[in-house]
Amino acid sequence: VWSPMENGAVVKLVQRCLADVTRNPVENVDIYLEDEVTTWHLALHFPAAAPFRGGPGCSLEACDFSLYATLHFGIDFPARPPKFKFESKWINHQHLWGDRICHSL
């Protein structure tokens, strides 16, 4: 359970991060918030003009789809990165452990 002081500091920092993303939007990424600013819902879009590339030598290419994920900023942010969880089904055994992305990327 977070103390009000700790929660307030994290909330202020996340609000500054959100303000920065609002001023400098990331192309093909939409951010949706609920009541709690420390949880962000993301839509990662891969249109034909910006396809996903991966696999050996980036030989795999896919476009015209979106992936959905959640970012949760914990009490230890920014010392620890936010937790990233795919909400879309995504099979990539090199970078995922369960439904979470490997933080070493």
Secondary structure by P-SEA (a helix, b strand, c coil): cccaaaaaaaaaaaaaaaaaaaacccccbbbbbcccccbbbbbbbbcccbbbbbccccccccccccccbbbbbcccccccccbbbbccccccccccccccccccc
